[in-house]
Amino acid sequence: MSGFNYEKDADNIVTITMDMDGPVNSMSPAFLPLLEETVAKLEAEEGLKGVVLTSAKSTFFAGGDLKTLVQASADNAEDFFNNVQAIKAVFRRMEKMPVPYVAAINGAALGGGLELTLACNHRIAWDDKSVQLGFPEVTLGLLPGGGGVVKGIYLMGLMGANEYLIEGKRVTPAKAQQAGLIHETVAERDELVPRAKAWIIENADNEAASIQPWDTRGYKIPGGNANHPAVAQMLPAASAMLFQKTRGLLPAPAKILDVAASALRVDFDTAMRIESRNFTALAQTAVAKNMITTFFFQMNQVNGGASRPKNIEPQLTKKVGVLGAGMMGQGIAYVSAMAGIEVVLKDISQEAADKGKAYTEKLLQKRIAKGRMTEEKAQAVLGLIKATANNEDLTGCDLIIEAVFENIKLKHQITQELEPYLAEGGVWGSNTSTLPITELAEASKNAENFVGIHFFSPVDKMPLVEIIMGEKTSDLALAKAYDYTKQIRKTPIVVNDSLGFFTSRTFGTYLDEGTRMLSEGLHPVQIDNMGKAIGMPVGPLAVFDEVSLELNRKADATWTEMGVRDKWGDGSVTRGVVGTMINDHGRGGRHHGGGFYEYSEDGTKTIWPGLLDLYYKPDVSVPVDDMKDRLLFRQVIEALKCLETSVLRTVADGNIGSIMGIGAPVWTGGLIQFVNTYGLERFIARCDELAVSYGERFKAPAIVAEKLAAGEQFA
């Protein structure tokens, strides 16, 4: 049978080996007919003892067909719902058969893949780190729609299932076994099918072996059903906590909790129908379409090397030099050593270099304390870092990353002094958040091998690296930077040169709009609350304090010296606020004794009272929707300008970069994807409204009207 190989042995055990067309097995349009045909054949078997379900591919089963899911709409909702129910109906036929099904899980089984295994009576997995199990649907704006929510509650209870269903946690087989998702593991992959068959034979006379927990008379859900006092108290609290966490912007977690609560109140089959309805409703939302488009399709595009030159061999970094052992440099040294790369961490003094290396030691000790690393492994990682003040130690580095202060003259000086220590053909990378790479490369004797490598702070936690192409940067240098980024397990986006590039330039509009609102007289707490209300991690004034008003002042001075101040828009309002805060009141930001906020030793913060005296005007009022849209649309408009002027090379880089680099709201799917589901015509109209009320900076870039006229979206 094409797609599902059917093999019956002498013990009357049938092994179904999934080998569908394409690189993985999935719930493609071919899946349901294949499964129905296979189950019908099994139901007709005489003397059948049991069924083993496994895969011929490295992945057991990849889950739902996202190309189909993203097409869900009100027009096809009934067909969508019926298809979900049809798949569940075949799963129920499997569960109702008088012989046991055993899932022999030889690779990752996530989402629909795990739900397929839950239709089996016994689950055995290869105990290997490549075998990941879990329900990641929530990270795509969906819920497990093939029975995952209901069965997860039946197997683990409300508390136990929470982190898998609402948080999308993925686990190894050993942890899945502890949680109750699977029953046992085997050490070797080729032991799976033999062990599955052995279990069937061992349970030949055990009628309970073919009965699922939810079909067992008197079965009790772990932790109790909705009538249990602890659960009855937990459900309202869980709902409130979810809203506080998602701010009502992500519908999937709330829908999952709704289905979970139903599973605790109604019979199994009714709960399964409720799950299908909620799944169908979520699939139609703009949030799900945004998240699927960006976090699956575009993330695969970015990580798959779409922006990497195709004609360059893989570039392995063996020895990296990191210049500057401050906050950024020490983080770059840590992630490089963790990837097994030899690191030379250089500063102007041995003391400063040693202090930078101590940062890695501190992080390693935390890993040891949490049981995530052995002492021996930690010492091996630490041993890869050579802290030094000697230039000669850089000799032979195939990549040097300069991570010193944002001063073009200083960077030029360091390039001229230390570039000669690069290995032949080595690449020089500048970690800068704003300074144009083409100008920085003017100090290089080999501008073709000069590239921008922009890390985000803290380096050990932030997953993105923005690679910047100068006018003379070669494909070889780009490939080197790209492969190094993947080597240290981060996601690379590639952009063209510009003041501020993409991320800093776009993020700057969020800070600017926040200070504009402040200068208009709006209450600073309300301003920051509006930032969080649209889904930003923190408000614009709070994050401005973190990145430092003083740093902004120095950057503005640098841009003035370079003759590029206000190149991308009028910065006079922010410049005025920053000047007043620093020059008149000595408030340069959190790490300069306080800025818009005052900070206590216990980490709490309150608005600096003087801020209200300076700016707050109780009689000023701006509609809440306008405040929200001003903070969001400024960023979206700037991202579109970056795309329009080819600073952004792809839409995918813009969406991934905006979320992973500057914290754009997850529900948007990225700043550019947001326009697609908001509607291009509607977006232009809303921009016009904002422009009339608040200024020309809100006019939609021409690229939106061009796409609209062509009947296209940003893809």
Wavefront OBJ file of the C-alpha trace (Angstrom):
o trace
v 0.000 0.000 0.000
v 1.568 3.243 -1.127
v 2.551 5.400 1.819
v 1.721 2.869 4.556
v 3.637 -0.398 4.197
v 1.657 -3.351 5.574
v 3.477 -6.479 6.821
v 1.962 -9.395 8.742
v 4.237 -11.880 10.547
v 3.828 -15.495 11.692
v 2.464 -14.335 15.066
v -0.387 -12.495 13.338
v 1.067 -9.123 14.261
v 0.833 -6.464 11.565
v 3.513 -3.813 11.293
v 2.464 -0.595 9.571
v 5.497 1.386 8.417
v 4.620 4.920 7.391
v 6.577 6.069 4.348
v 4.541 8.812 2.723
v 5.629 10.857 -0.282
v 7.947 13.712 0.613
v 10.642 14.119 3.254
v 8.326 13.478 6.232
v 5.105 11.744 7.152
v 2.406 14.337 7.839
v -1.335 14.954 7.869
v -1.271 15.956 4.218
v -4.380 15.448 2.074
v -3.143 11.907 1.415
v -3.055 10.973 5.110
v -6.738 10.407 5.913
v -7.473 8.126 2.916
v -4.324 6.116 3.678
v -5.233 5.735 7.337
v -8.866 4.824 6.594
v -7.804 2.185 4.068
v -5.234 0.741 6.468
v -7.595 0.582 9.445
v -10.324 -1.032 7.316
v -7.860 -3.711 6.246
v -6.844 -4.313 9.861
v -10.489 -4.553 10.943
v -11.009 -7.278 8.311
v -8.037 -9.362 9.486
v -8.855 -12.716 11.059
v -6.818 -13.861 14.043
v -5.055 -10.513 14.384
v -3.024 -10.283 17.603
v -1.892 -6.678 17.453
v -0.580 -3.777 15.383
v 2.771 -2.004 15.431
v 2.881 1.510 13.985
v 6.299 2.899 13.035
v 8.038 5.046 10.432
v 10.532 4.493 7.636
v 11.735 8.094 7.964
v 14.010 9.764 10.497
v 11.001 11.671 11.822
v 8.194 9.473 13.131
v 5.410 11.855 12.085
v 5.626 15.589 11.493
v 2.062 16.533 12.401
v -0.526 18.689 10.680
v -0.327 20.033 7.150
v 0.274 23.732 7.797
v -0.251 24.673 4.147
v -3.820 23.457 4.529
v -4.272 24.935 8.003
v -3.290 28.431 6.920
v -6.045 28.350 4.267
v -8.816 27.935 6.855
v -11.545 30.572 6.573
v -15.191 31.193 7.376
v -16.059 29.961 3.885
v -14.562 26.504 4.410
v -14.959 26.226 8.204
v -17.578 23.454 8.032
v -15.433 21.313 5.736
v -12.417 22.027 7.936
v -14.292 20.912 11.065
v -15.616 17.789 9.370
v -12.125 16.817 8.222
v -10.788 17.151 11.771
v -13.648 15.016 13.030
v -13.031 12.443 10.295
v -9.417 11.991 11.407
v -10.546 11.617 15.009
v -13.158 9.084 13.929
v -10.454 6.857 12.434
v -8.391 7.278 15.606
v -11.442 6.086 17.574
v -11.794 3.069 15.306
v -8.192 2.188 16.135
v -8.932 2.596 19.843
v -12.073 0.459 19.690
v -10.430 -2.544 18.046
v -10.126 -5.623 20.302
v -6.380 -5.882 19.736
v -3.687 -3.453 20.939
v -1.885 -0.895 18.810
v 1.714 -0.119 19.765
v 3.504 3.002 18.549
v 7.215 2.362 17.910
v 8.437 5.960 17.928
v 11.737 6.141 16.063
v 11.916 9.933 15.605
v 10.294 13.205 16.507
v 6.547 13.019 17.134
v 5.238 16.535 17.655
v 1.692 17.841 17.506
v -0.337 15.613 15.203
v 2.465 13.071 15.335
v 2.100 12.665 19.081
v -1.688 12.622 18.718
v -1.350 9.707 16.311
v 0.622 7.795 18.926
v -2.052 8.580 21.541
v -4.504 6.606 19.405
v -2.296 3.603 20.218
v -2.583 1.630 23.452
v 1.117 1.438 24.175
v 3.893 3.863 23.232
v 7.577 2.962 23.038
v 10.217 5.495 22.012
v 13.874 5.351 21.071
v 15.710 7.042 23.932
v 17.681 9.511 21.853
v 17.944 13.312 22.020
v 16.750 13.553 18.409
v 13.383 12.134 19.440
v 11.332 15.117 20.593
v 7.781 14.696 21.874
v 5.242 17.405 22.615
v 2.420 19.671 21.506
v 3.959 22.829 19.957
v 0.679 23.990 18.386
v 0.286 26.893 20.816
v 3.488 28.431 19.399
v 1.696 28.612 16.043
v -1.494 30.122 17.441
v -3.333 26.770 17.438
v -4.284 23.974 19.825
v -3.693 20.223 19.469
v -6.788 19.427 17.410
v -6.392 15.681 16.923
v -7.328 14.793 20.485
v -4.194 16.133 22.125
v -5.852 18.473 24.607
v -8.508 16.040 25.794
v -6.214 13.025 25.927
v -3.463 15.071 27.563
v -5.875 15.956 30.373
v -6.985 12.328 30.723
v -3.395 11.122 30.941
v -1.741 13.869 33.001
v -4.494 15.893 34.638
v -4.926 19.658 34.472
v -1.737 20.543 36.336
v 0.454 17.949 34.656
v -0.731 18.779 31.138
v -0.464 22.554 31.501
v 3.174 22.960 30.469
v 2.728 20.685 27.457
v -0.526 22.148 26.146
v -0.390 25.832 27.086
v 3.384 26.326 27.039
v 4.147 23.981 24.115
v 6.923 22.184 25.991
v 8.934 19.597 24.044
v 10.653 16.771 25.886
v 12.910 13.791 25.387
v 11.490 10.262 25.636
v 12.744 9.808 29.210
v 10.880 12.910 30.391
v 7.819 11.993 28.329
v 7.753 8.641 30.102
v 7.937 10.338 33.500
v 5.033 12.585 32.519
v 2.889 9.642 31.359
v 2.852 10.487 27.667
v 4.653 7.267 26.699
v 5.143 3.945 28.487
v 8.711 2.840 27.871
v 11.930 3.497 25.984
v 14.594 1.408 24.266
v 18.293 2.189 23.960
v 18.682 1.375 20.260
v 16.476 2.359 17.368
v 16.388 -1.128 15.849
v 15.041 -2.503 19.146
v 11.764 -0.633 18.743
v 9.720 -2.975 16.554
v 10.954 -6.187 18.247
v 10.099 -4.726 21.659
v 6.670 -3.607 20.409
v 5.915 -7.089 19.144
v 7.167 -8.617 22.378
v 4.799 -6.408 24.387
v 1.867 -7.544 22.253
v 2.763 -11.182 22.844
v 3.259 -10.565 26.583
v -0.244 -9.077 26.779
v -2.001 -11.583 24.525
v -4.386 -12.621 27.322
v -4.791 -9.152 28.812
v -8.052 -7.615 27.609
v -7.154 -4.308 29.265
v -4.165 -3.965 26.926
v -6.483 -2.942 24.078
v -8.606 -0.509 26.110
v -7.676 3.157 26.370
v -7.762 4.885 29.795
v -10.639 7.144 28.697
v -12.669 4.052 27.779
v -11.960 2.259 31.065
v -14.936 1.987 33.425
v -14.396 4.067 36.538
v -11.228 5.756 35.239
v -10.287 8.894 37.189
v -8.397 11.799 35.673
v -5.182 12.493 37.625
v -5.796 15.341 40.061
v -9.562 15.034 39.723
v -12.294 16.387 37.445
v -14.021 19.767 37.607
v -15.896 18.766 40.770
v -12.706 18.240 42.739
v -12.308 21.196 45.139
v -8.692 21.867 44.140
v -9.526 21.836 40.430
v -12.635 23.973 40.933
v -10.478 26.627 42.591
v -7.704 26.298 40.026
v -9.708 26.924 36.840
v -10.725 30.564 37.511
v -7.236 31.384 38.762
v -5.669 29.777 35.683
v -7.868 31.862 33.411
v -6.860 35.090 35.151
v -3.173 34.167 35.080
v -3.378 33.379 31.366
v -4.926 36.735 30.566
v -2.251 38.499 32.585
v 0.430 36.640 30.630
v -1.028 36.976 27.124
v -2.784 40.348 27.664
v -5.648 38.902 25.642
v -3.583 39.086 22.454
v -3.030 35.349 21.972
v -6.303 33.408 21.720
v -4.803 29.896 21.610
v -3.894 29.515 25.322
v -7.404 30.592 26.354
v -8.991 28.147 23.901
v -6.765 25.344 25.192
v -7.844 26.068 28.760
v -11.473 26.089 27.626
v -11.109 22.638 26.055
v -9.213 21.368 29.102
v -12.012 22.561 31.376
v -14.552 20.835 29.116
v -12.607 17.573 29.330
v -12.971 17.798 33.108
v -16.743 18.379 32.924
v -18.248 16.406 30.040
v -17.869 12.922 28.545
v -14.879 12.068 26.366
v -16.530 12.196 22.935
v -18.290 15.499 23.671
v -14.994 17.003 24.806
v -13.407 15.840 21.559
v -16.061 17.678 19.518
v -15.500 20.819 21.585
v -11.794 20.503 20.864
v -12.509 20.290 17.119
v -14.690 23.400 17.240
v -12.059 25.412 19.064
v -9.360 24.176 16.704
v -11.446 25.233 13.707
v -12.074 28.647 15.231
v -8.379 29.232 15.951
v -7.273 28.181 12.475
v -9.352 31.021 11.012
v -7.790 33.749 13.154
v -5.323 36.294 11.845
v -3.073 35.470 14.789
v -2.744 31.824 13.748
v -2.119 32.746 10.123
v 0.535 35.251 11.198
v 2.286 32.841 13.522
v 2.204 29.889 11.118
v 3.500 32.022 8.254
v 6.396 33.448 10.230
v 7.339 30.895 12.866
v 7.103 27.925 10.531
v 7.429 28.823 6.864
v 9.608 31.907 7.157
v 11.682 30.578 10.052
v 12.457 27.495 7.972
v 13.381 29.792 5.093
v 15.764 31.835 7.250
v 17.356 28.880 9.040
v 17.445 26.895 5.818
v 19.975 29.295 4.308
v 17.814 31.319 1.924
v 20.028 34.366 2.534
v 23.322 32.466 2.369
v 25.346 32.482 -0.858
v 24.789 29.133 -2.575
v 28.161 28.882 -4.300
v 30.334 29.049 -1.157
v 31.536 25.941 0.666
v 30.682 25.635 4.402
v 32.852 27.987 6.455
v 33.793 26.463 9.814
v 35.134 28.915 12.385
v 37.950 27.308 14.366
v 39.477 30.264 16.211
v 37.643 33.510 16.895
v 39.108 36.691 18.299
v 36.794 38.898 20.357
v 37.959 42.472 20.858
v 36.545 44.091 23.953
v 35.663 42.070 27.058
v 32.722 44.214 28.099
v 29.076 43.193 28.184
v 28.875 42.273 24.496
v 32.355 40.809 24.086
v 32.099 38.537 27.106
v 28.764 37.229 25.843
v 30.191 36.523 22.387
v 33.118 34.690 23.984
v 30.736 32.542 26.036
v 28.470 31.446 23.177
v 31.500 30.759 20.970
v 33.199 28.574 23.590
v 29.924 26.758 24.244
v 29.930 25.871 20.537
v 33.423 24.390 20.888
v 35.261 27.261 19.199
v 38.669 28.409 20.431
v 38.323 32.011 21.665
v 40.848 34.798 22.181
v 39.173 37.409 24.389
v 41.253 40.577 24.175
v 41.000 43.857 26.052
v 43.399 46.728 26.746
v 44.425 45.200 30.095
v 44.798 41.662 31.403
v 42.530 42.579 34.304
v 39.712 43.622 31.975
v 40.138 40.484 29.848
v 40.103 38.238 32.927
v 36.942 39.954 34.134
v 35.327 39.198 30.794
v 36.309 35.538 31.021
v 34.895 35.371 34.560
v 31.479 36.018 33.024
v 31.666 32.653 31.248
v 32.782 30.948 34.459
v 29.782 32.424 36.283
v 27.332 31.169 33.652
v 28.946 27.733 33.616
v 28.682 27.449 37.396
v 24.954 28.184 37.114
v 24.610 25.343 34.619
v 26.458 22.991 36.954
v 24.240 24.006 39.891
v 21.123 23.213 37.835
v 22.492 19.817 36.781
v 22.741 20.867 33.135
v 26.512 20.448 32.864
v 29.289 18.469 34.519
v 32.286 20.106 36.156
v 34.545 18.447 33.580
v 32.535 19.826 30.654
v 32.504 23.292 32.205
v 36.271 23.287 32.601
v 36.661 22.198 28.991
v 34.484 25.103 27.810
v 36.312 27.600 30.031
v 39.622 26.272 28.757
v 38.691 27.314 25.221
v 38.827 31.000 26.205
v 42.182 32.745 26.381
v 41.886 36.111 28.122
v 44.674 38.404 27.022
v 45.940 41.942 26.489
v 48.521 40.836 23.911
v 47.845 41.488 20.242
v 49.983 38.533 19.175
v 47.530 36.074 20.708
v 45.118 36.937 17.895
v 47.480 35.421 15.342
v 45.746 32.793 13.240
v 42.143 33.754 14.031
v 39.957 32.942 11.031
v 37.343 35.353 12.380
v 37.820 38.444 14.530
v 34.794 40.215 16.000
v 35.326 43.758 17.203
v 32.915 44.602 20.034
v 34.112 47.956 21.359
v 32.224 51.185 22.033
v 30.118 52.730 19.240
v 32.701 55.228 18.090
v 33.727 55.175 14.456
v 37.219 56.587 15.086
v 37.919 53.996 17.794
v 36.688 51.197 15.569
v 38.844 52.449 12.697
v 41.890 52.526 14.946
v 41.345 48.977 16.186
v 40.762 47.669 12.667
v 44.018 49.165 11.400
v 45.958 47.889 14.410
v 44.658 44.334 14.688
v 43.416 43.279 11.245
v 46.936 42.064 10.276
v 46.656 39.275 12.858
v 43.837 37.587 10.928
v 44.669 34.267 9.306
v 45.014 34.350 5.543
v 41.540 34.757 4.088
v 40.122 35.503 7.546
v 37.052 37.672 8.056
v 36.701 40.806 10.194
v 33.310 41.322 11.804
v 32.146 44.500 13.525
v 29.552 44.172 16.266
v 27.739 47.477 15.878
v 24.102 48.355 16.332
v 23.995 51.490 14.175
v 27.248 52.500 12.442
v 27.316 51.873 8.663
v 29.539 48.940 7.760
v 30.725 50.575 4.536
v 32.211 53.454 6.511
v 33.691 51.178 9.153
v 35.310 49.137 6.388
v 37.173 52.201 5.104
v 39.863 51.443 7.703
v 40.287 47.895 6.413
v 42.901 46.794 3.918
v 40.477 44.148 2.697
v 36.946 45.564 2.707
v 35.689 42.476 0.886
v 36.313 40.467 4.045
v 34.657 43.030 6.325
v 31.113 42.334 7.523
v 28.724 43.534 10.206
v 27.790 41.037 12.919
v 25.238 42.657 15.227
v 24.563 40.736 18.441
v 21.775 41.538 20.882
v 22.107 41.855 24.639
v 22.341 39.660 26.615
v 24.167 37.605 24.008
v 23.780 34.301 25.855
v 19.975 34.631 25.826
v 19.071 36.553 22.676
v 18.595 34.149 19.725
v 19.181 36.537 16.803
v 22.225 37.861 14.965
v 21.829 40.602 12.344
v 24.455 40.257 9.605
v 25.095 43.462 7.652
v 26.493 43.608 4.135
v 28.706 46.606 3.382
v 28.992 47.851 -0.194
v 32.154 45.777 -0.717
v 31.394 42.793 1.536
v 31.952 39.571 -0.399
v 29.818 36.471 -0.534
v 32.644 34.630 1.217
v 32.534 37.017 4.181
v 28.749 36.725 4.321
v 28.965 32.924 4.259
v 31.569 33.003 7.031
v 29.389 35.214 9.252
v 26.259 33.201 8.441
v 27.878 29.834 9.180
v 29.464 31.150 12.387
v 26.034 32.339 13.537
v 24.576 28.892 12.919
v 27.627 27.339 14.579
v 26.869 29.217 17.818
v 23.230 28.080 17.513
v 21.637 31.419 16.714
v 19.323 32.571 13.939
v 20.892 34.825 11.277
v 19.107 37.485 9.293
v 20.965 39.299 6.514
v 20.413 42.981 5.729
v 22.049 45.625 3.568
v 23.997 48.564 4.938
v 22.273 51.595 6.402
v 22.516 53.794 9.470
v 20.864 51.685 12.164
v 20.406 48.796 9.703
v 17.001 47.212 10.267
v 16.579 46.314 13.938
v 18.027 49.414 15.634
v 16.450 51.777 13.140
v 13.012 50.196 13.542
v 13.233 49.823 17.319
v 14.234 53.463 17.581
v 10.795 54.513 16.333
v 9.197 52.789 19.346
v 11.369 54.819 21.716
v 10.795 58.009 19.711
v 7.023 57.665 19.726
v 7.070 57.022 23.465
v 9.000 60.219 24.132
v 6.725 62.144 21.773
v 3.710 61.010 23.797
v 5.524 62.049 26.960
v 6.260 65.496 25.555
v 2.589 65.875 24.592
v 1.632 65.540 28.244
v 0.422 61.929 28.483
v 1.034 60.116 31.757
v 4.250 58.033 31.555
v 2.634 55.008 33.215
v -0.155 55.050 30.642
v 2.384 55.297 27.821
v 4.267 52.239 29.018
v 1.032 50.349 29.648
v 0.009 50.985 26.043
v 3.304 49.488 24.881
v 2.609 46.335 26.846
v -1.015 46.349 25.702
v 0.063 45.890 22.071
v 2.312 42.988 23.079
v 5.730 44.596 23.467
v 7.734 43.067 26.346
v 7.999 46.445 28.124
v 6.870 49.988 27.520
v 8.922 52.477 25.474
v 10.049 54.618 28.423
v 11.054 51.601 30.512
v 13.100 50.083 27.696
v 14.649 53.484 26.918
v 15.926 53.512 30.494
v 17.422 50.046 29.967
v 19.229 50.854 26.721
v 20.292 54.176 28.292
v 19.429 57.768 27.560
v 23.130 58.517 27.898
v 23.950 56.026 25.144
v 21.343 57.666 22.933
v 22.926 61.081 23.582
v 26.382 59.803 22.630
v 25.022 58.087 19.511
v 23.285 61.299 18.493
v 26.592 63.144 18.859
v 28.299 60.521 16.682
v 25.636 60.814 13.991
v 25.935 64.601 14.092
v 29.684 64.311 13.588
v 29.089 61.949 10.668
v 26.529 64.322 9.158
v 23.696 61.783 9.236
v 21.634 62.931 12.218
v 17.894 62.785 11.506
v 18.576 60.907 8.266
v 15.503 58.727 8.795
v 13.232 61.287 10.416
v 12.965 64.204 12.802
v 14.572 63.247 16.098
v 14.308 66.659 17.683
v 11.578 65.702 20.169
v 13.505 62.750 21.576
v 16.716 64.763 21.498
v 15.008 67.481 23.533
v 13.646 65.057 26.128
v 16.988 63.268 26.463
v 18.824 66.581 26.763
v 16.485 67.798 29.483
v 16.734 64.541 31.419
v 20.538 64.389 31.292
v 21.705 67.984 31.196
v 19.153 69.490 33.583
v 18.503 66.580 35.912
v 21.415 64.143 35.576
v 19.181 61.213 34.671
v 20.847 59.095 32.002
v 19.026 55.795 32.433
v 18.922 52.810 34.736
v 22.669 52.178 34.767
v 23.380 55.881 35.292
v 21.497 56.256 38.555
v 18.009 56.318 37.053
v 16.168 57.910 34.178
v 12.431 58.013 33.594
v 12.222 55.555 36.474
v 13.787 55.280 39.924
v 15.177 51.872 40.867
v 15.334 50.307 44.309
v 17.808 47.713 45.510
v 15.173 44.947 45.385
v 14.736 45.501 41.638
v 11.405 47.325 41.741
v 10.949 50.602 39.937
v 8.676 53.625 40.132
v 8.247 56.655 37.902
v 10.680 59.424 38.806
v 8.402 62.063 40.386
v 10.163 64.873 38.558
v 8.986 63.402 35.249
v 5.386 64.259 36.070
v 6.358 67.810 36.982
v 8.229 68.185 33.695
v 5.754 66.723 31.227
v 2.434 65.439 32.586
v -0.636 67.485 31.619
v -3.809 66.038 33.199
v -6.045 67.788 30.658
v -4.373 66.045 27.668
v -6.267 63.034 26.335
v -5.544 60.755 23.381
v -7.831 57.838 22.374
v -6.515 54.508 23.622
v -6.639 52.941 20.150
v -4.601 55.838 18.796
v -1.954 55.391 21.482
v -1.674 51.685 20.721
v -1.537 52.194 16.969
v 1.011 54.975 17.227
v 3.412 52.684 19.078
v 2.837 49.750 16.712
v 2.417 51.521 13.370
v 5.594 53.576 13.758
v 7.560 50.329 13.859
v 5.584 48.732 11.034
v 6.040 51.784 8.806
v 9.786 51.855 9.430
v 10.081 48.139 8.669
v 8.239 48.732 5.382
v 10.601 51.595 4.543
v 13.527 49.248 5.142
v 11.968 46.769 2.719
v 11.169 49.489 0.193
v 14.770 50.759 0.167
v 16.311 47.251 0.130
v 17.838 47.534 3.591
v 15.761 44.436 4.201
v 16.568 41.819 1.598
v 13.562 39.592 2.342
v 10.207 39.797 4.103
v 11.169 36.736 6.157
v 14.261 38.474 7.542
v 12.088 41.430 8.521
v 9.497 39.356 10.336
v 11.927 37.058 12.132
v 14.252 39.953 12.943
v 11.492 42.131 14.357
v 10.246 39.456 16.740
v 13.523 37.842 17.791
v 15.594 41.019 17.769
v 13.406 43.848 19.010
v 10.499 42.051 20.676
v 7.757 42.877 18.191
v 4.415 41.447 19.335
v 4.251 37.713 18.652
v 0.624 37.881 17.560
v 1.587 40.029 14.560
v 3.834 37.342 13.085
v 6.350 40.147 12.592
v 6.001 43.796 11.635
v 5.562 43.163 7.903
v 3.336 40.101 8.189
v 1.004 42.204 10.345
v 0.041 44.254 7.269
v -1.070 41.147 5.361
v -3.792 40.132 7.808
v -4.669 43.695 8.864
v -5.388 44.301 5.189
v -3.322 46.531 2.901
v -6.181 48.891 2.018
v -7.251 49.145 5.639
v -3.633 49.749 6.674
v -3.250 52.663 4.254
v -6.508 54.183 5.492
v -5.491 53.897 9.144
v -2.090 55.420 8.378
v -3.848 58.362 6.736
v -6.001 58.866 9.850
v -2.958 58.838 12.119
v -1.036 61.162 9.788
v -3.830 63.753 9.892
v -3.895 63.705 13.690
v -0.246 63.171 14.581
v 2.007 63.949 11.642
v 3.372 62.866 8.280
v 5.584 60.191 9.888
v 2.492 57.973 9.831
v 1.972 58.066 6.053
v 2.083 54.548 4.604
v 5.168 53.905 2.421
v 4.445 53.710 -1.305
v 5.327 49.998 -1.367
v 1.991 49.206 0.330
v -0.064 50.860 -2.409
v 2.112 49.151 -5.038
v 1.414 45.732 -3.525
v -2.287 46.531 -3.242
v -2.487 47.593 -6.896
v -0.746 44.385 -7.946
v -3.119 42.271 -5.854
v -0.196 40.950 -3.818
v 0.764 40.559 -0.196
v 4.157 40.824 1.478
v 5.528 37.313 0.985
l 1 2 3 4 5 6 7 8 9 10 11 12 13 14 15 16 17 18 19 20 21 22 23 24 25 26 27 28 29 30 31 32 33 34 35 36 37 38 39 40 41 42 43 44 45 46 47 48 49 50 51 52 53 54 55 56 57 58 59 60 61 62 63 64 65 66 67 68 69 70 71 72 73 74 75 76 77 78 79 80 81 82 83 84 85 86 87 88 89 90 91 92 93 94 95 96 97 98 99 100 101 102 103 104 105 106 107 108 109 110 111 112 113 114 115 116 117 118 119 120 121 122 123 124 125 126 127 128 129 130 131 132 133 134 135 136 137 138 139 140 141 142 143 144 145 146 147 148 149 150 151 152 153 154 155 156 157 158 159 160 161 162 163 164 165 166 167 168 169 170 171 172 173 174 175 176 177 178 179 180 181 182 183 184 185 186 187 188 189 190 191 192 193 194 195 196 197 198 199 200 201 202 203 204 205 206 207 208 209 210 211 212 213 214 215 216 217 218 219 220 221 222 223 224 225 226 227 228 229 230 231 232 233 234 235 236 237 238 239 240 241 242 243 244 245 246 247 248 249 250 251 252 253 254 255 256 257 258 259 260 261 262 263 264 265 266 267 268 269 270 271 272 273 274 275 276 277 278 279 280 281 282 283 284 285 286 287 288 289 290 291 292 293 294 295 296 297 298 299 300 301 302 303 304 305 306 307 308 309 310 311 312 313 314 315 316 317 318 319 320 321 322 323 324 325 326 327 328 329 330 331 332 333 334 335 336 337 338 339 340 341 342 343 344 345 346 347 348 349 350 351 352 353 354 355 356 357 358 359 360 361 362 363 364 365 366 367 368 369 370 371 372 373 374 375 376 377 378 379 380 381 382 383 384 385 386 387 388 389 390 391 392 393 394 395 396 397 398 399 400 401 402 403 404 405 406 407 408 409 410 411 412 413 414 415 416 417 418 419 420 421 422 423 424 425 426 427 428 429 430 431 432 433 434 435 436 437 438 439 440 441 442 443 444 445 446 447 448 449 450 451 452 453 454 455 456 457 458 459 460 461 462 463 464 465 466 467 468 469 470 471 472 473 474 475 476 477 478 479 480 481 482 483 484 485 486 487 488 489 490 491 492 493 494 495 496 497 498 499 500 501 502 503 504 505 506 507 508 509 510 511 512 513 514 515 516 517 518 519 520 521 522 523 524 525 526 527 528 529 530 531 532 533 534 535 536 537 538 539 540 541 542 543 544 545 546 547 548 549 550 551 552 553 554 555 556 557 558 559 560 561 562 563 564 565 566 567 568 569 570 571 572 573 574 575 576 577 578 579 580 581 582 583 584 585 586 587 588 589 590 591 592 593 594 595 596 597 598 599 600 601 602 603 604 605 606 607 608 609 610 611 612 613 614 615 616 617 618 619 620 621 622 623 624 625 626 627 628 629 630 631 632 633 634 635 636 637 638 639 640 641 642 643 644 645 646 647 648 649 650 651 652 653 654 655 656 657 658 659 660 661 662 663 664 665 666 667 668 669 670 671 672 673 674 675 676 677 678 679 680 681 682 683 684 685 686 687 688 689 690 691 692 693 694 695 696 697 698 699 700 701 702 703 704 705 706 707 708 709 710 711 712 713 714 715
